[in-house]
Amino acid sequence: MVKKGRQKGIIGKDLGIAIVGVGRMGSQRAHIASTHPAVRFLAVSDIDPSRARTVGEKVDADFFSGDNLEVISRPEVNAVIVSTPEHEHTLPVLQALKLGKPVLVEKPIALSLEDANKIVAAAKQESGDLFVGYTKRYTRAYILAKEQISRGSLGQMIGATARVYNTRAQAFQILKRSPHASPVLDVLTYYADLILWFFAGNTPVEVVARGQKGVFNAAGYGADDVTWAILTFADGAVVSLGVDYALPEKYPTLGQSPRMEILGTEGVILLDEDHKEHILYTNRGTSHGYVPGHDVNMAFLGTSSSGDYALGDFWGPQADETRGWLDYLSTGRPCILPRPEEAIRTLEVTLAIERATATKESVTLPLR
């Protein structure tokens, strides 16, 4: 379906944006793009044509389709957001790069090094403009941490710890969408990316990890309930990374509940994002933004990692991230998201964690 095009953007280059895959993340990004002043044309697609229509009509898209390549190829489209399930990233990214269109792809860049290497090779061959959507980089606390690290406030970086908790209710939604997107590959990847961002210039060289199966395995999935890893860097810095996405269904987090500690010779940064200081309790129940039909009586407000709908708009890191990328395209303003070379290193770390967990042996980086 085609509608009359939008009026010219009011700043910089006019943007024609295609959103490929309009599930939860894609529909949020479509909403944000529809309100950006530089976006003059908006197209959405999904393998479920009825979903593409529903989201397209909701955000007043100029075009919607059940064919991803059709929206990527439209002449009005000059940039593409790929929000398909993780295992389906590769094809639409390669198609957009081949057409010379800038791409923002959801994290992780892929679920295998083979697919990730195809994307990196295509980006180099086509001189492609590709960013990977590690939304946590747009959380204010982590931006401030990066600033202080860049200033040298911590001195030499010697170690860190990061852990993230969530409920099995949300984990089952992720596994249903993409069975191989384990909590390590799909969630801990955010914190691996942050650690590598904070330790920029230092190379990870070894991973040791252990995991424990239970809830997910009983439901027919191969993912571990809990995983803990030790990541060692070339200069000896040591980082622990942990994830537990099997907390009870009614645990009051509405998304990720992480904590991080960053240690240096001259200082420390302690970041608590459990949000236990922001509590809602209601007899009427409140809905979970990620899990349809899942209500809780008690909730830690602000724990949705992407953000929240409130007062008729979407607020939070994903809104800031999407607008930041659109600003980059329309004005040249710097974008703090990782490039594909950074994203593939993060993928290597998470794959190494999974390998070390399975073999109970240390894994050397980079992976071969």
N, C-alpha and C positions, 0 to 999 in steps of 0.2 A: 504494500500500500504506500502511495506517495502523497504527501501533503505539500502545500505551498511552503517554500523555504523560509527560514528565519531572516529577519532583517540583519544587516551587516553588524558585526561586532563593534563595540565602541572603543576597543583598545587593540592596537597591534594587528597581527595577522588574523583574518577570519578563520575559524576552525570548523571543520566538518568531522564530527566524532562518530565512530562506530563502536558500540558496546557489544562484544561477542560473548554471549552467555549471560542471561539475566535472571540468575537465581538470586540468592540473598546479596552477595557482593556486587554482582552486576547491576541489579536494580537500584542499589544504593548509589553506585557511581553514575548511573543514568540520571537519577534525580539531581545529583550534584552538578553534572555536566549541563543539565537543562537550565540551570540557573546561572551559569557562568556567562559573563557579558561578551566573551569572544566567540562563543559557540553559536554559529549561524545555521548549522545543519546537524541534526542528531538522528542516528539510525541505531536500531537495536535488533539483535537476532538471538535465536535460541533453537536448539534441536526440537523443542516443543513449541510448535507454531502458536498455539493458544496462549502460552506464557509470553511469547514475544509480543503478541497482540495486546494482551492485558497490560504488560509493563509499558509498551509503546504508547498506548492510549493514556495511561496514568501520567506519564512524563511529557505528553504532547510531542512525541517523536515525529520527525518528518517522514520516516520510513521504518517499517518493521518487516521481518521475514523469518522463516524457519530455515533459511539457508545462510550459513555463516559467510561463505565465500561471496555470496551476492552482496552482502552489506560491506564487506571489506573492499570489494572491487568497485563500488559505486564511485563515479567521478567526483561527487560532492564531498566524499570522505577523504580527509588528508591526515588522519591519525586514528589509531585503533587501541581500544582497551580490551584485553583478552581476560575474561572472567569465567571461563569454562571450568569444569572440574579439573583437578590437578593433572590427571593422566591424559587430558585432552588438550593441553597447552600447545603442543609442538606444531601441529598442522596450521592452525590459524596464525600463529606467530610467524612461521615461515612464509605463509602466503602474504601477510602484510609487509614483511621485510622485502620480499621479492618485488612488491609493487612500490617500494621506496617510501613507505608510510611509517612514521614513528609509532612505537608500540609501548604501552604499559601493560605488563602481564602480571597477574597475581603471583604471589609466592606459593611454593618454591618455583624456580624457573622450570623445573620438570621433576619427575620422580626417579629418573635414572640418569646416569652420566652419559649414556648413549644419546638420549634425547637432548640433554643439556648441551652436549658438544655440537650437535647439529645446529642448535639455535645460535650458539656462540660463533660457529663457523659461518653461518648465514649472515649474522650481523657484521662480521668482518668483511665478508665477500661483497655485501651490498652497501657497505659503509652505513649500516643501519643505526637508527637512533632508538635504543632499547633501554628501558628501565624496568626493574622488578619491584613489585608492590609490597615491600616490607613495611607495612603500615606503622609498626611500633616506632620507627624512626621519627614519626611525627607526633609522638607523645611528648608533651612538654618536658617532663622530668628527664627523658633520655636526651632531648636536645640540649638541655642545660648541663647534663653530665658530659656530653661530648664537648661542649664549649669549655668547661673547666679542665677537662683532660687535654684539650688542644692548647690551653693556656699554660699547661705544665703545673697546675695546682697540686696534682698528686705526686709529682716527681716521676721516678721510674715506676712503671706499672708492673706489679709483681704477682698479682692474682685477682681472682674474682669468684663470686658464686652467684648463680641465678637458678631460680626454680619457679615453676608455674603449675597451678592446680586448676582443675575444672571438674564438672560433674560428668558422669557416664551418660546422662541424658543428651548433652551436647556432643560427646564423643561418638555416640551411636549415629547421630545425624551426619557427622563427618564420614564415618566408616560406611554408612549406607550410600552416600554420594560417591565415595571413592575408596573402595575396600583396602587399597594399598597405601592410602595416605594415613599412616600411623601417627599417633601423638608426637613421635619424634620428628617425622618428616613434615608433618603439617603444622605443628605448634611449637615444639622446641626450636624449630628452625628460626623463628622470630628472635629468640634470645641468643642463638648461635650467631645470627647476623649482627645483633647489637654488640656482642663481645668482640667479633672480628672488626667491627667499625671502631670500637673503643681502643682496640689493640692494633690499629692500623700501622703497617710497617713491620709488624712482628708476624712470623709465620707459624701456624699450627703444625706440629710435627708428629704427635702421637695421641691416640685415644684409647682409654680403658673404660669399659662400661659393663653394667649388670642390669638385668631387668627381671620382673616377676609377672607371670601370667595368672589370670584368674577370671574376672568378669567378662572380658572381651573374648577370651579363648572359649569359654563356656557357650558364648553366643555364636560361635563359628568363625570368629575373626582371629587372625594370627598376631594381632598387636599385643604388646605387653601392657599391663595396667599401669605399671610404674617403671621408670628407667632413670638411672643415675650414671653420670659419666664424668671422667676426669680428662680434661684436654690440656696438653702440655705444649708450650710454645718454644720457638727456637732458642730464646734467651733464658729458658727455664721457668718462665711465668706459668702458673698453674691455675686452671679455672674448673670449677665444678658446675655441671649443668644437670638439672633434674626436672622430670615431668610426671605428674600423676593426673590422668584424665578419667579416673574411675571412682571419684568421690560419689557418695549417694545422690540419687536423682534430685532430692529436695534440698541439697546443700545450697545455701543462699547466694552463691555467686551467679551472676547473669552472664558470665563469660570468663575470661582469663583472670586469675588471681595470682599475680607474680610478685616476687621480691628479688632484689639484686643488690649485691655489695661489691664495690670496686675498690681494690686495695693498691696503694702506692707507697713508695718510700717516704713521701712527705704529706700524705693525706689519705682520706677515705671518703667515698660517696655511698650512702645508704639510701636505697629507694624502695619504699613500701607501697605496692599497688594492690594490696588486698582490699582496700576500701572498706575496712571494717568500721571506719569512723563515719560512713555514710550509709545508714541503715533505714530501710523501710520495713514496717510490719503492718499488714492489713488483713483483717478477717475476710475481705472480699477477694483476696488473691491478686497477684500482678503477673502479667504475661511475660514469658521469656522470649526475647526478640529473636533468638536463634532456633528455638525448638517449638514448632507449631503445637498449639494446644497444651503446652506445659506451663502451668501456673504454680507459683510459690507464694507462701504467705509472708516469708521474710526474704529480703533481698539486699545485697550489698550494691548500692547504686553506683554506677560508673564503672562497673567491671566488664562491660561489653568492650572488647578490644578495638572494634572498629568505630564505635560511637553509638549514639542513640537518636531516635526520632523524638522531638519535643517541640511544642509550640509551632507545629506546622513545618518544621525543617529538620534536617539531619545535622547533628553536631558531633564533633570528636575527631580523632586522628585520621580516619579515612576521608572525611570531608576535607580536612586540611591537606592531606596527601593528594587527593584528586585535584583540588584547586591549585595546589602547588605545581603539579605536572602541567595543568592547562595554562597556568601563568608562564611556566617555562616555555611552552610551545608558542604562546602568543606574544611574550615580551622578552624572552631570553633570560628571565630571572633564574638563578641557579636552582637545581633540584637536588635534594639530599638523598634521594633513593639510590640503591646500588645499581651499577652497570652489570651486564651479564658476567663479566669476568669475576666480579665480587660474588655474585649470586651462585656461580658454579663452585666457588670455594666453600661457601656455606653449605651447599648441597653435599659436597664431599665430607664435611664434618658430620652432618647428620647421617649420611650413609655409613660412615665409619663407626658411629655410635651403634647403629643397628647391627653392623657386622661384628663389632666387639661384643655386643650383648649376646649374639647368637653363638659365637665361637668361644667366648670367655677367654679370649686372647687379646693382647694389645694389637692395635692396628696403626700402621705407619702412614702418615700423610706426606705428599698427596697420594691418593688411591691410584693403583695401576690397573 
